[in-house]
């Protein structure tokens, strides 16, 4: 199995944070990221953007890890 580099781990963490946030939105109608950083503040938008990019990067990561 190939080792994960720091960018891989950051992407995984951001995907997990995004998934937990979407779970809160779906189940409790509560946006944790907006509650912490403010509704659509610059930091909130950066976190959302990074989580989205991490999701796209995870597609690449999954294909890389899947190869032997």
N, CA, C and O atoms as CSV, one atom per row, in Angstrom:
chain,resi,resn,atom,element,x,y,z
A,1,UNK,N,N,0.843,-1.180,0.000
A,1,UNK,CA,C,0.000,0.000,0.000
A,1,UNK,C,C,0.885,1.238,0.000
A,1,UNK,O,O,1.913,1.289,0.674
A,2,UNK,N,N,0.467,2.219,-0.760
A,2,UNK,CA,C,1.241,3.448,-0.840
A,2,UNK,C,C,1.000,4.301,0.396
A,2,UNK,O,O,-0.095,4.315,0.959
A,3,UNK,N,N,2.045,5.010,0.805
A,3,UNK,CA,C,1.924,5.887,1.970
A,3,UNK,C,C,1.211,7.176,1.589
A,3,UNK,O,O,1.289,7.645,0.453
A,4,UNK,N,N,0.518,7.728,2.564
A,4,UNK,CA,C,-0.174,8.992,2.348
A,4,UNK,C,C,0.731,10.135,2.764
A,4,UNK,O,O,1.385,10.076,3.805
A,5,UNK,N,N,0.763,11.177,1.943
A,5,UNK,CA,C,1.571,12.344,2.264
A,5,UNK,C,C,0.722,13.350,3.052
A,5,UNK,O,O,-0.483,13.146,3.199
A,6,UNK,N,N,1.320,14.420,3.556
A,6,UNK,CA,C,0.549,15.388,4.355
A,6,UNK,C,C,-0.641,16.007,3.619
A,6,UNK,O,O,-1.671,16.273,4.238
A,7,UNK,N,N,-0.517,16.240,2.319
A,7,UNK,CA,C,-1.641,16.795,1.558
A,7,UNK,C,C,-2.808,15.805,1.550
A,7,UNK,O,O,-3.969,16.202,1.652
A,8,UNK,N,N,-2.490,14.517,1.428
A,8,UNK,CA,C,-3.530,13.488,1.471
A,8,UNK,C,C,-4.276,13.529,2.802
A,8,UNK,O,O,-5.505,13.473,2.825
A,9,UNK,N,N,-3.547,13.627,3.898
A,9,UNK,CA,C,-4.160,13.646,5.227
A,9,UNK,C,C,-4.998,14.899,5.436
A,9,UNK,O,O,-6.063,14.840,6.049
A,10,UNK,N,N,-4.526,16.022,4.934
A,10,UNK,CA,C,-5.309,17.266,5.044
A,10,UNK,C,C,-6.607,17.126,4.254
A,10,UNK,O,O,-7.675,17.513,4.729
A,11,UNK,N,N,-6.509,16.576,3.057
A,11,UNK,CA,C,-7.709,16.378,2.238
A,11,UNK,C,C,-8.692,15.443,2.936
A,11,UNK,O,O,-9.894,15.708,2.950
A,12,UNK,N,N,-8.200,14.366,3.506
A,12,UNK,CA,C,-9.070,13.432,4.218
A,12,UNK,C,C,-9.751,14.125,5.396
A,12,UNK,O,O,-10.948,13.944,5.618
A,13,UNK,N,N,-8.991,14.916,6.147
A,13,UNK,CA,C,-9.572,15.632,7.292
A,13,UNK,C,C,-10.656,16.603,6.832
A,13,UNK,O,O,-11.715,16.686,7.454
A,14,UNK,N,N,-10.402,17.337,5.749
A,14,UNK,CA,C,-11.391,18.285,5.241
A,14,UNK,C,C,-12.642,17.583,4.719
A,14,UNK,O,O,-13.754,18.081,4.895
A,15,UNK,N,N,-12.466,16.442,4.085
A,15,UNK,CA,C,-13.624,15.683,3.609
A,15,UNK,C,C,-14.454,15.192,4.795
A,15,UNK,O,O,-15.683,15.223,4.743
A,16,UNK,N,N,-13.797,14.742,5.853
A,16,UNK,CA,C,-14.511,14.294,7.050
A,16,UNK,C,C,-15.256,15.464,7.690
A,16,UNK,O,O,-16.420,15.326,8.066
A,17,UNK,N,N,-14.596,16.605,7.816
A,17,UNK,CA,C,-15.249,17.789,8.385
A,17,UNK,C,C,-16.459,18.180,7.542
A,17,UNK,O,O,-17.526,18.478,8.080
A,18,UNK,N,N,-16.293,18.179,6.232
A,18,UNK,CA,C,-17.410,18.504,5.347
A,18,UNK,C,C,-18.555,17.516,5.471
A,18,UNK,O,O,-19.722,17.908,5.475
A,19,UNK,N,N,-18.227,16.235,5.573
A,19,UNK,CA,C,-19.269,15.215,5.706
A,19,UNK,C,C,-20.022,15.362,7.027
A,19,UNK,O,O,-21.246,15.236,7.061
A,20,UNK,N,N,-19.302,15.625,8.102
A,20,UNK,CA,C,-19.956,15.827,9.396
A,20,UNK,C,C,-20.856,17.055,9.341
A,20,UNK,O,O,-21.978,17.031,9.848
A,21,UNK,N,N,-20.364,18.132,8.723
A,21,UNK,CA,C,-21.172,19.339,8.606
A,21,UNK,C,C,-22.449,19.068,7.815
A,21,UNK,O,O,-23.529,19.496,8.221
A,22,UNK,N,N,-22.335,18.356,6.682
A,22,UNK,CA,C,-23.524,18.050,5.890
A,22,UNK,C,C,-24.465,17.121,6.646
A,22,UNK,O,O,-25.682,17.213,6.489
A,23,UNK,N,N,-23.920,16.238,7.456
A,23,UNK,CA,C,-24.773,15.396,8.303
A,23,UNK,C,C,-25.576,16.236,9.282
A,23,UNK,O,O,-26.767,15.999,9.479
A,24,UNK,N,N,-24.923,17.218,9.896
A,24,UNK,CA,C,-25.622,18.131,10.811
A,24,UNK,C,C,-26.699,18.924,10.081
A,24,UNK,O,O,-27.797,19.122,10.602
A,25,UNK,N,N,-26.375,19.379,8.865
A,25,UNK,CA,C,-27.361,20.139,8.094
A,25,UNK,C,C,-28.570,19.255,7.764
A,25,UNK,O,O,-29.715,19.688,7.894
A,26,UNK,N,N,-28.312,18.034,7.342
A,26,UNK,CA,C,-29.398,17.139,6.953
A,26,UNK,C,C,-30.248,16.660,8.114
A,26,UNK,O,O,-31.471,16.573,7.998
A,27,UNK,N,N,-29.606,16.348,9.233
A,27,UNK,CA,C,-30.337,15.778,10.369
A,27,UNK,C,C,-30.914,16.850,11.285
A,27,UNK,O,O,-32.069,16.761,11.699
A,28,UNK,N,N,-30.113,17.860,11.599
A,28,UNK,CA,C,-30.509,18.853,12.595
A,28,UNK,C,C,-30.807,20.244,12.020
A,28,UNK,O,O,-31.191,21.153,12.756
A,29,UNK,N,N,-30.627,20.406,10.693
A,29,UNK,CA,C,-30.767,21.720,10.062
A,29,UNK,C,C,-29.865,22.746,10.752
A,29,UNK,O,O,-30.269,23.878,11.015
A,30,UNK,N,N,-28.624,22.314,11.038
A,30,UNK,CA,C,-27.654,23.143,11.751
A,30,UNK,C,C,-26.338,23.117,10.993
A,30,UNK,O,O,-25.747,22.054,10.802
A,31,UNK,N,N,-25.882,24.282,10.563
A,31,UNK,CA,C,-24.623,24.409,9.823
A,31,UNK,C,C,-23.515,24.751,10.819
A,31,UNK,O,O,-23.387,25.899,11.244
A,32,UNK,N,N,-22.725,23.757,11.182
A,32,UNK,CA,C,-21.687,23.920,12.193
A,32,UNK,C,C,-20.621,24.921,11.760
A,32,UNK,O,O,-20.185,25.740,12.569
A,33,UNK,N,N,-20.198,24.871,10.514
A,33,UNK,CA,C,-19.159,25.772,10.019
A,33,UNK,C,C,-19.643,27.219,10.089
A,33,UNK,O,O,-18.902,28.101,10.524
A,34,UNK,N,N,-20.877,27.466,9.665
A,34,UNK,CA,C,-21.433,28.821,9.730
A,34,UNK,C,C,-21.606,29.265,11.173
A,34,UNK,O,O,-21.436,30.444,11.482
A,35,UNK,N,N,-21.942,28.337,12.060
A,35,UNK,CA,C,-22.101,28.686,13.475
A,35,UNK,C,C,-20.767,29.082,14.099
A,35,UNK,O,O,-20.721,29.957,14.963
A,36,UNK,N,N,-19.689,28.448,13.668
A,36,UNK,CA,C,-18.367,28.746,14.226
A,36,UNK,C,C,-17.800,30.032,13.636
A,36,UNK,O,O,-17.314,30.888,14.375
A,37,UNK,N,N,-17.855,30.177,12.311
A,37,UNK,CA,C,-17.165,31.274,11.638
A,37,UNK,C,C,-18.071,32.400,11.163
A,37,UNK,O,O,-17.571,33.432,10.716
A,38,UNK,N,N,-19.371,32.237,11.243
A,38,UNK,CA,C,-20.301,33.260,10.768
A,38,UNK,C,C,-20.930,32.843,9.457
A,38,UNK,O,O,-20.325,32.134,8.652
A,39,UNK,N,N,-22.150,33.295,9.259
A,39,UNK,CA,C,-22.901,32.916,8.068
A,39,UNK,C,C,-22.293,33.561,6.822
A,39,UNK,O,O,-22.370,34.776,6.644
A,40,UNK,N,N,-21.698,32.749,5.977
A,40,UNK,CA,C,-21.074,33.147,4.717
A,40,UNK,C,C,-20.017,34.239,4.881
A,40,UNK,O,O,-19.866,35.102,4.015
A,41,UNK,N,N,-19.295,34.196,5.990
A,41,UNK,CA,C,-18.146,35.083,6.153
A,41,UNK,C,C,-17.028,34.606,5.229
A,41,UNK,O,O,-17.128,33.537,4.627
A,42,UNK,N,N,-15.995,35.380,5.122
A,42,UNK,CA,C,-14.870,35.000,4.261
A,42,UNK,C,C,-14.257,33.679,4.706
A,42,UNK,O,O,-13.956,32.820,3.877
A,43,UNK,N,N,-14.073,33.517,5.997
A,43,UNK,CA,C,-13.477,32.269,6.505
A,43,UNK,C,C,-14.395,31.081,6.221
A,43,UNK,O,O,-13.923,30.007,5.847
A,44,UNK,N,N,-15.705,31.268,6.396
A,44,UNK,CA,C,-16.658,30.200,6.108
A,44,UNK,C,C,-16.571,29.792,4.644
A,44,UNK,O,O,-16.554,28.603,4.326
A,45,UNK,N,N,-16.518,30.760,3.768
A,45,UNK,CA,C,-16.425,30.468,2.335
A,45,UNK,C,C,-15.112,29.757,1.995
A,45,UNK,O,O,-15.084,28.880,1.132
A,46,UNK,N,N,-14.030,30.136,2.671
A,46,UNK,CA,C,-12.744,29.466,2.455
A,46,UNK,C,C,-12.830,28.011,2.903
A,46,UNK,O,O,-12.364,27.115,2.200
A,47,UNK,N,N,-13.421,27.775,4.066
A,47,UNK,CA,C,-13.562,26.396,4.570
A,47,UNK,C,C,-14.411,25.573,3.606
A,47,UNK,O,O,-14.048,24.444,3.276
A,48,UNK,N,N,-15.546,26.127,3.147
A,48,UNK,CA,C,-16.384,25.409,2.184
A,48,UNK,C,C,-15.619,25.120,0.897
A,48,UNK,O,O,-15.716,24.021,0.351
A,49,UNK,N,N,-14.865,26.093,0.414
A,49,UNK,CA,C,-14.095,25.910,-0.818
A,49,UNK,C,C,-13.022,24.852,-0.650
A,49,UNK,O,O,-12.833,24.009,-1.528
A,50,UNK,N,N,-12.316,24.890,0.476
A,50,UNK,CA,C,-11.279,23.886,0.733
A,50,UNK,C,C,-11.880,22.493,0.862
A,50,UNK,O,O,-11.294,21.520,0.386
A,51,UNK,N,N,-13.035,22.385,1.494
A,51,UNK,CA,C,-13.696,21.078,1.615
A,51,UNK,C,C,-14.106,20.563,0.237
A,51,UNK,O,O,-13.980,19.370,-0.041
A,52,UNK,N,N,-14.590,21.444,-0.618
A,52,UNK,CA,C,-14.940,21.043,-1.977
A,52,UNK,C,C,-13.734,20.598,-2.784
A,52,UNK,O,O,-13.784,19.589,-3.488
A,53,UNK,N,N,-12.656,21.351,-2.679
A,53,UNK,CA,C,-11.416,20.961,-3.366
A,53,UNK,C,C,-10.874,19.649,-2.813
A,53,UNK,O,O,-10.353,18.822,-3.562
A,54,UNK,N,N,-10.998,19.459,-1.503
A,54,UNK,CA,C,-10.549,18.208,-0.893
A,54,UNK,C,C,-11.370,17.032,-1.411
A,54,UNK,O,O,-10.838,15.938,-1.600
A,55,UNK,N,N,-12.657,17.251,-1.640
A,55,UNK,CA,C,-13.490,16.196,-2.214
A,55,UNK,C,C,-13.031,15.819,-3.608
A,55,UNK,O,O,-12.966,14.638,-3.947
A,56,UNK,N,N,-12.714,16.819,-4.419
A,56,UNK,CA,C,-12.192,16.546,-5.766
A,56,UNK,C,C,-10.841,15.846,-5.696
A,56,UNK,O,O,-10.579,14.912,-6.454
A,57,UNK,N,N,-9.985,16.300,-4.784
A,57,UNK,CA,C,-8.672,15.670,-4.620
A,57,UNK,C,C,-8.831,14.218,-4.165
A,57,UNK,O,O,-8.022,13.360,-4.520
A,58,UNK,N,N,-9.862,13.950,-3.388
A,58,UNK,CA,C,-10.090,12.591,-2.894
A,58,UNK,C,C,-10.401,11.616,-4.026
A,58,UNK,O,O,-10.115,10.424,-3.919
A,59,UNK,N,N,-10.985,12.121,-5.106
A,59,UNK,CA,C,-11.208,11.269,-6.280
A,59,UNK,C,C,-9.858,10.790,-6.807
A,59,UNK,O,O,-9.666,9.607,-7.086
A,60,UNK,N,N,-8.929,11.733,-6.936
A,60,UNK,CA,C,-7.570,11.377,-7.376
A,60,UNK,C,C,-6.908,10.444,-6.362
A,60,UNK,O,O,-6.290,9.450,-6.743
A,61,UNK,N,N,-7.036,10.764,-5.073
A,61,UNK,CA,C,-6.429,9.956,-4.025
A,61,UNK,C,C,-6.954,8.529,-4.054
A,61,UNK,O,O,-6.184,7.578,-3.916
A,62,UNK,N,N,-8.251,8.375,-4.230
A,62,UNK,CA,C,-8.840,7.027,-4.283
A,62,UNK,C,C,-8.299,6.226,-5.459
A,62,UNK,O,O,-8.051,5.028,-5.328
A,63,UNK,N,N,-8.115,6.870,-6.599
A,63,UNK,CA,C,-7.573,6.155,-7.744
A,63,UNK,C,C,-6.106,5.812,-7.529
A,63,UNK,O,O,-5.643,4.757,-7.963
A,64,UNK,N,N,-5.373,6.700,-6.861
A,64,UNK,CA,C,-3.959,6.444,-6.591
A,64,UNK,C,C,-3.775,5.322,-5.592
A,64,UNK,O,O,-2.911,4.464,-5.775
A,65,UNK,N,N,-4.582,5.315,-4.528
A,65,UNK,CA,C,-4.463,4.298,-3.504
A,65,UNK,C,C,-4.955,2.956,-4.044
A,65,UNK,O,O,-4.462,1.904,-3.638
A,66,UNK,N,N,-5.931,2.994,-4.963
A,66,UNK,CA,C,-6.481,1.772,-5.529
A,66,UNK,C,C,-5.516,1.022,-6.435
A,66,UNK,O,O,-5.668,-0.182,-6.644
A,67,UNK,N,N,-4.526,1.724,-6.974
A,67,UNK,CA,C,-3.543,1.079,-7.837
A,67,UNK,C,C,-2.477,0.406,-6.997
A,67,UNK,O,O,-2.105,0.904,-5.934
A,68,UNK,N,N,-1.993,-0.716,-7.470
A,68,UNK,CA,C,-0.916,-1.412,-6.748
A,68,UNK,C,C,0.322,-1.463,-7.581
A,68,UNK,O,O,1.337,-2.008,-7.147
